[in-house]
């Protein structure tokens, strides 16, 4: 349930109303927007007298929220949430690009890619230290050594780093990581979501391979319920009957999520298509649909990459993509 207050409500009256609502056993989450102040009510609201609240002179309207997610719901928070990391802001109308290799392979590889993508306009560096792979025989990442290399390259380039957390046992290694990524396979690892909800780091939450948008938002809710509201959602393609591409990029998810939630939504066209030549057109399409950012895999030698070489762009191809994104962004769809 949300209580929408009239413009410029008296702060004392808000405090009295909040105290009364809390006395009914409800949690009250105030949101002060540019135009309206909203009190989000969490708990058993079935016995709350809506008409009694609506009759108060500081109240404009009261609405029941049927969706099971509350903190992530745009009805609770009409203004866009902006998540800022370094020089990048997700949700403010810009389109920052996160770029880097699928996996950290060596210091030389990571540093070369980082320098090239930064020069082309990327504002965050991605790189997997722990790699969830379908085959147990595939390259699994450098683990703690990979985190160490990411931090070294961050120090040299100034780029904040994004890397994936796979298990709670790894969390202590992420103290200096700027953005914790929760991958598609862990989107419904609820204990992991609870724990990152207690951190103060931005969380990049990827949609699962076969999950609905509501399920994605319920996973975000687990994080936000722990007190961490710095959540960035990522559409990375879903599994369909189509086999020509690795996954199917759900472009409709971008404007739909913008209606459903205030959280920023970015797109990973690399995992969505699995084919390097499709990354640029899908990135441009995502930008035109109003994506709040992009995540692009870039490798200095894709043919010899230890992980996901076929979907990785060369640094030169990334430069071309970044320039095209900058040209199309002014014409992007506004939710």
Beta strands, then each sheet from edge to edge (+ up, - down):
strand 1: 2-5
strand 2: 27-32
strand 3: 37-42
strand 4: 59-63
strand 5: 83-85
strand 6: 88-90
strand 7: 96-100
strand 8: 124-126
strand 9: 160-164
strand 10: 179-182
strand 11: 202-206
strand 12: 231-235
strand 13: 264-267
strand 14: 293-297
sheet 1: 2+ 3- 1+ 4-
sheet 2: 5+ 6-
sheet 3: 13+ 12+ 11+ 10+ 9+ 8+ 7+ 14+
end
